[in-house]
């Protein structure tokens, strides 16, 4: 006969119970840690989304109805005005006037590009507009109509409270020049661009050709007094070797801003191509898993872009743009540069007529030739192969 020592059973039961409690406690702790970490990761995107909801609740409701999002378009094309302003790091956007009123600082436009995306044709077209293009500013409020270089329009509109701000003033002028509607606008300052690249840990960019730029401007020394007649103290020397290069924010910014490069890199077209390379590299780096799971990088990115970017893209448009961006083939990019290197579009009048300023005017003092060129860019004639297929 076997005897069971009943006195030991409570002890064994207590031991198993403690084990179960420890397992449950560990599981709950792990679950809590996952929830806290997930909340930390999602806080900044959620905060940004909340700002968009408060700014444009209709776009959020539209996204609920159509999860793929929606982009404005005309004849199958969505056109973006891309503006880069030359904002110095030590100058704020706003300041207090003598009476305590908030005033706007003015920043010249360093880059004016129009990107047109066709979902149907699966391509991207870009038009580069020179900063020295002479345009008419329409009368508004207490201001009479006047003329100016196009690089001053954004600042003028912001400082003088043009309806819709500087972006809207610039948008209307570019629409008149190119003869196409601009559905969205995006403005970025170079300080934010530089910090964003650094937050990502830099980007790897393929430099097509070795080149030098001996006249790259030094921030803060634009009006410095130099000992020599060449104003060398205002410039620094840039050098890029051909091949894949890891760039931090400062290097990437110099790479996309350089205007006086040797070896064919001194044109606006070459500059636009370099900008495209860096932006694509930044996109690839930002979408990597380790960056998406790094809450510190996420929070820093959202914070920097919140300060340095102005856009009317809403949530629904951003989602649609993201989906469209995955479909568009990057190698299908056609470009048009409007400058005076060709006799077809612009010419340089005598500086004496413009107070000694260097300006560019349209041939025939009409935008018609430019508008036809833009139409041909966006809607190229069918080649013989296409005609045979149709």
C-alpha positions as CSV (number, residue, x, y, z in Angstrom):
1,X,0.0,0.0,0.0
2,X,1.2,3.4,-0.9
3,X,0.8,6.4,1.4
4,X,0.5,9.9,0.2
5,X,2.0,12.6,2.4
6,X,-0.8,15.1,2.2
7,X,1.2,17.6,4.2
8,X,3.6,18.3,1.3
9,X,0.8,19.1,-1.3
10,X,0.1,22.6,-0.1
11,X,3.8,23.4,-0.4
12,X,4.0,22.1,-4.0
13,X,0.8,23.9,-4.9
14,X,2.2,27.2,-3.5
15,X,5.4,26.7,-5.5
16,X,3.5,26.2,-8.8
17,X,1.3,29.1,-8.0
18,X,4.2,31.4,-7.5
19,X,5.7,30.2,-10.8
20,X,2.4,31.0,-12.6
21,X,2.3,34.4,-11.0
22,X,5.9,35.2,-12.0
23,X,5.1,34.1,-15.6
24,X,2.0,36.2,-15.7
25,X,3.9,39.2,-14.2
26,X,6.6,38.8,-16.7
27,X,4.2,38.6,-19.6
28,X,2.3,41.6,-18.4
29,X,5.5,43.6,-17.9
30,X,6.6,42.7,-21.5
31,X,3.2,43.6,-22.8
32,X,3.3,46.9,-21.0
33,X,6.8,47.6,-22.3
34,X,5.6,46.9,-25.9
35,X,2.6,49.2,-25.4
36,X,4.7,52.0,-24.0
37,X,7.4,51.7,-26.7
38,X,4.7,51.5,-29.4
39,X,3.0,54.6,-28.0
40,X,6.4,56.4,-27.9
41,X,7.0,55.5,-31.5
42,X,3.5,56.5,-32.7
43,X,3.3,59.7,-30.6
44,X,5.0,62.0,-33.1
45,X,3.2,60.7,-36.2
46,X,-0.1,60.8,-34.3
47,X,0.6,64.4,-33.2
48,X,1.3,65.4,-36.7
49,X,-1.8,63.6,-37.9
50,X,-3.8,65.4,-35.2
51,X,-2.5,68.7,-36.5
52,X,-3.7,67.8,-40.0
53,X,-7.1,66.8,-38.6
54,X,-7.5,70.1,-36.8
55,X,-6.3,72.0,-39.9
56,X,-8.4,70.1,-42.4
57,X,-10.9,67.7,-41.0
58,X,-12.6,67.2,-44.4
59,X,-9.4,65.6,-45.8
60,X,-9.4,63.0,-43.0
61,X,-13.0,62.1,-43.7
62,X,-12.2,61.9,-47.3
63,X,-9.3,59.5,-46.5
64,X,-11.7,57.3,-44.5
65,X,-14.0,57.0,-47.5
66,X,-11.1,56.5,-49.9
67,X,-8.1,54.8,-48.0
68,X,-5.9,55.2,-51.1
69,X,-6.1,59.0,-50.8
70,X,-6.8,61.5,-53.4
71,X,-4.7,64.0,-55.4
72,X,-6.0,67.0,-57.3
73,X,-5.2,66.7,-61.0
74,X,-5.9,68.3,-64.4
75,X,-5.9,66.2,-67.5
76,X,-4.3,63.3,-65.5
77,X,-1.4,65.4,-64.2
78,X,-0.7,66.7,-60.7
79,X,1.6,69.8,-60.6
80,X,3.7,70.8,-57.6
81,X,5.4,74.1,-56.9
82,X,8.7,73.4,-55.0
83,X,10.3,76.3,-53.4
84,X,13.6,76.5,-51.5
85,X,14.2,79.6,-49.4
86,X,17.7,80.9,-48.4
87,X,17.0,81.1,-44.7
88,X,20.1,81.5,-42.4
89,X,20.2,79.5,-39.2
90,X,20.6,82.5,-37.0
91,X,17.6,84.4,-38.4
92,X,14.1,83.5,-37.2
93,X,11.0,83.5,-39.3
94,X,9.3,86.1,-37.2
95,X,10.4,88.8,-34.7
96,X,8.7,91.4,-32.5
97,X,8.5,94.9,-33.8
98,X,8.9,98.1,-31.7
99,X,5.3,98.0,-30.6
100,X,5.4,94.3,-29.7
101,X,3.7,93.3,-33.0
102,X,4.9,90.1,-34.7
103,X,6.6,90.8,-38.0
104,X,7.9,88.5,-40.8
105,X,11.5,88.3,-41.8
106,X,12.1,88.1,-45.5
107,X,14.0,85.3,-47.3
108,X,14.8,85.2,-50.9
109,X,13.8,82.2,-53.0
110,X,16.9,80.1,-53.9
111,X,15.1,77.5,-55.9
112,X,11.8,77.5,-57.9
113,X,11.0,74.2,-59.5
114,X,7.7,72.8,-60.8
115,X,7.3,69.0,-60.8
116,X,4.5,67.5,-62.8
117,X,3.5,63.9,-62.2
118,X,1.3,61.9,-64.7
119,X,-0.3,58.8,-63.3
120,X,-1.6,57.7,-66.7
121,X,1.8,58.2,-68.5
122,X,3.8,57.0,-65.5
123,X,6.3,59.9,-65.8
124,X,7.7,63.0,-64.1
125,X,8.5,66.3,-65.7
126,X,10.4,69.2,-64.2
127,X,10.7,72.8,-65.1
128,X,13.4,75.0,-63.5
129,X,12.7,78.7,-63.3
130,X,15.6,81.1,-62.8
131,X,15.8,83.4,-59.8
132,X,16.5,86.5,-61.9
133,X,13.3,86.3,-64.0
134,X,11.7,89.7,-64.0
135,X,7.9,89.6,-63.2
136,X,5.0,91.9,-62.3
137,X,3.6,91.8,-58.8
138,X,-0.2,92.5,-59.0
139,X,-1.7,95.3,-56.9
140,X,-3.3,94.2,-53.6
141,X,-4.3,95.9,-50.4
142,X,-2.4,99.2,-50.1
143,X,0.2,98.1,-52.6
144,X,0.2,99.2,-56.2
145,X,1.4,96.9,-58.9
146,X,5.2,96.7,-59.2
147,X,7.9,94.7,-60.8
148,X,10.6,92.5,-59.2
149,X,12.8,89.5,-59.6
150,X,10.8,86.3,-59.0
151,X,13.1,85.3,-56.1
152,X,11.6,88.1,-54.1
153,X,7.9,87.3,-54.5
154,X,7.7,84.7,-51.7
155,X,9.2,87.1,-49.2
156,X,7.2,90.1,-50.4
157,X,3.9,88.2,-50.1
158,X,4.7,86.9,-46.6
159,X,5.9,90.3,-45.2
160,X,3.0,92.3,-46.7
161,X,0.2,89.8,-45.9
162,X,-0.8,88.9,-49.5
163,X,-4.0,86.8,-49.3
164,X,-2.7,83.2,-48.9
165,X,0.8,84.4,-48.1
166,X,4.0,84.4,-50.2
167,X,3.4,80.9,-51.5
168,X,0.1,81.9,-53.1
169,X,1.6,85.0,-54.7
170,X,4.5,83.0,-56.1
171,X,2.1,80.2,-57.2
172,X,-0.1,82.6,-59.2
173,X,2.9,84.2,-61.0
174,X,4.4,80.8,-61.9
175,X,0.9,79.6,-63.2
176,X,0.9,82.7,-65.5
177,X,4.4,82.1,-66.7
178,X,4.0,78.4,-67.5
179,X,0.3,78.3,-68.4
180,X,-0.6,75.4,-66.2
181,X,-2.4,75.0,-62.8
182,X,-0.3,74.3,-59.8
183,X,-2.3,72.0,-57.5
184,X,0.0,72.0,-54.5
185,X,2.9,74.0,-53.1
186,X,5.8,72.9,-50.9
187,X,8.3,75.3,-49.3
188,X,11.4,74.1,-47.4
189,X,14.3,76.0,-45.9
190,X,17.8,74.8,-46.2
191,X,18.5,74.7,-42.5
192,X,15.7,72.1,-42.0
193,X,17.0,70.1,-45.0
194,X,20.4,69.9,-43.6
195,X,19.2,68.8,-40.1
196,X,16.9,66.2,-41.6
197,X,19.8,64.6,-43.5
198,X,21.9,64.5,-40.3
199,X,19.0,63.0,-38.4
200,X,18.9,60.2,-40.9
201,X,22.6,59.6,-40.3
202,X,23.5,61.0,-43.8
203,X,22.8,59.7,-47.2
204,X,24.7,57.8,-49.9
205,X,24.7,59.6,-53.2
206,X,26.1,58.6,-56.6
207,X,28.2,61.6,-57.9
208,X,28.2,61.2,-61.7
209,X,31.2,63.4,-62.4
210,X,34.2,64.9,-60.5
211,X,33.7,68.7,-60.2
212,X,34.9,71.7,-58.3
213,X,33.1,74.9,-57.3
214,X,35.4,77.8,-56.4
215,X,32.6,80.3,-55.8
216,X,30.3,78.5,-53.3
217,X,28.9,81.3,-51.0
218,X,29.8,81.3,-47.3
219,X,26.8,81.9,-45.1
220,X,26.9,85.3,-43.3
221,X,29.7,86.7,-45.5
222,X,27.7,87.8,-48.5
223,X,28.6,91.4,-47.9
224,X,31.9,90.9,-46.3
225,X,34.8,93.3,-47.1
226,X,37.6,91.4,-48.8
227,X,41.2,92.4,-49.3
228,X,41.2,91.3,-53.0
229,X,39.0,92.4,-55.9
230,X,37.8,88.9,-56.4
231,X,36.0,88.9,-53.0
232,X,37.5,85.5,-52.2
233,X,36.6,85.9,-48.5
234,X,32.9,85.4,-49.5
235,X,33.4,82.0,-51.1
236,X,34.8,78.6,-50.3
237,X,36.0,75.8,-52.5
238,X,33.9,72.7,-53.0
239,X,35.2,69.5,-54.5
240,X,33.3,66.3,-55.2
241,X,34.8,63.1,-56.6
242,X,32.9,60.8,-58.9
243,X,31.5,57.7,-57.3
244,X,29.2,56.9,-54.4
245,X,29.7,59.4,-51.6
246,X,28.3,59.4,-48.0
247,X,27.1,62.9,-47.3
248,X,26.1,64.5,-44.1
249,X,23.6,67.4,-44.0
250,X,26.2,70.2,-44.7
251,X,27.7,68.3,-47.6
252,X,24.4,67.3,-49.2
253,X,23.2,70.9,-49.0
254,X,26.3,72.1,-50.7
255,X,25.9,69.4,-53.4
256,X,22.4,70.5,-54.3
257,X,23.0,74.3,-54.0
258,X,26.3,74.5,-56.0
259,X,25.8,76.8,-59.1
260,X,29.4,77.3,-60.3
261,X,30.6,73.7,-60.7
262,X,33.2,72.7,-63.3
263,X,32.9,69.8,-65.7
264,X,29.4,70.6,-66.8
265,X,28.0,71.0,-63.3
266,X,27.4,74.7,-63.5
267,X,24.0,74.6,-65.1
268,X,20.5,74.7,-63.5
269,X,19.8,71.4,-65.2
270,X,22.8,69.7,-63.6
271,X,21.8,71.2,-60.2
272,X,18.2,69.9,-60.6
273,X,19.6,66.4,-61.3
274,X,21.7,66.6,-58.1
275,X,18.7,67.7,-56.1
276,X,16.8,64.7,-57.3
277,X,19.6,62.3,-56.4
278,X,19.8,63.6,-52.8
279,X,16.0,63.6,-52.3
280,X,15.7,60.0,-53.6
281,X,18.6,58.9,-51.3
282,X,16.9,60.6,-48.4
283,X,13.6,58.9,-49.1
284,X,15.3,55.5,-49.3
285,X,17.1,56.1,-46.0
286,X,14.0,57.4,-44.2
287,X,12.0,54.3,-45.1
288,X,14.5,51.8,-43.8
289,X,13.2,49.7,-40.9
290,X,15.8,50.8,-38.4
291,X,14.8,54.5,-38.9
292,X,11.0,53.7,-38.7
293,X,11.6,51.9,-35.4
294,X,13.8,54.6,-33.9
295,X,11.6,56.9,-31.8
296,X,14.3,59.5,-31.3
297,X,15.0,59.8,-35.0
298,X,11.2,59.9,-35.7
299,X,10.6,62.6,-33.2
300,X,13.5,64.7,-34.4
301,X,12.4,64.3,-38.1
302,X,8.8,65.4,-37.4
303,X,10.0,68.3,-35.3
304,X,12.4,69.6,-37.9
305,X,10.0,69.2,-40.9
306,X,7.2,70.8,-38.9
307,X,9.4,73.9,-38.5
308,X,11.0,74.0,-41.9
309,X,8.3,73.0,-44.3
310,X,5.2,74.9,-45.5
311,X,2.7,73.0,-47.7
312,X,-1.0,72.7,-48.5
313,X,-0.8,68.9,-49.0
314,X,-3.3,67.3,-46.7
315,X,-3.5,63.8,-45.3
316,X,-5.5,62.4,-48.2
317,X,-3.1,63.9,-50.7
318,X,0.0,62.7,-48.8
319,X,-1.3,59.1,-48.8
320,X,-2.1,59.3,-52.5
321,X,1.3,60.8,-53.3
322,X,3.0,58.0,-51.4
323,X,1.2,55.4,-53.4
324,X,1.8,57.2,-56.6
325,X,5.5,57.6,-55.8
326,X,5.9,53.8,-55.6
327,X,4.5,53.4,-59.1
328,X,6.4,56.2,-60.9
329,X,9.6,55.1,-62.7
330,X,12.4,57.4,-61.6
331,X,14.3,57.0,-64.9
332,X,11.4,58.6,-66.7
333,X,12.1,62.2,-65.9
334,X,12.1,64.9,-68.5
335,X,13.3,68.4,-67.8
336,X,13.1,72.0,-69.1
337,X,15.5,74.7,-67.9
338,X,14.4,78.3,-68.5
339,X,17.5,80.4,-68.8
340,X,19.4,82.6,-71.3
341,X,21.8,79.8,-72.4
342,X,19.5,79.3,-75.3
343,X,17.9,81.9,-77.6
344,X,14.5,80.3,-77.4
345,X,13.0,81.5,-74.1
346,X,14.8,84.3,-72.3
347,X,17.2,87.2,-72.9
348,X,19.3,89.6,-70.8
349,X,18.4,93.3,-71.3
350,X,20.8,96.1,-70.5
351,X,21.3,96.4,-66.7
352,X,21.1,100.2,-67.0
353,X,17.3,99.8,-67.6
354,X,17.0,98.0,-64.2
355,X,19.1,100.0,-61.9
356,X,22.2,98.0,-62.6
357,X,20.5,94.7,-61.8
358,X,21.0,91.5,-63.8
359,X,17.5,90.3,-64.9
360,X,16.0,87.9,-67.4
361,X,13.0,88.7,-69.7
362,X,10.9,86.4,-71.9
363,X,11.5,86.6,-75.7
364,X,9.0,89.0,-77.3
365,X,8.0,90.1,-73.8
366,X,5.4,87.3,-73.8
367,X,5.2,84.0,-71.9
368,X,3.7,82.4,-75.0
369,X,6.9,80.7,-76.2
370,X,7.6,79.3,-72.7
371,X,4.0,78.0,-72.4
372,X,4.3,76.2,-75.7
373,X,7.5,74.6,-74.6
374,X,5.9,73.5,-71.3
375,X,3.0,72.0,-73.2
376,X,5.3,70.1,-75.4
377,X,7.2,68.8,-72.3
378,X,4.0,67.6,-70.6
379,X,2.3,66.4,-73.7
380,X,5.0,65.4,-76.2
381,X,3.9,64.5,-79.7
382,X,3.6,60.9,-80.4
383,X,6.5,59.3,-82.1
384,X,6.1,57.0,-85.1
385,X,6.0,53.9,-82.9
386,X,3.2,55.3,-80.9
387,X,1.3,56.3,-84.0
388,X,1.6,52.7,-85.4
389,X,0.3,51.3,-82.2
390,X,-2.7,53.5,-82.3
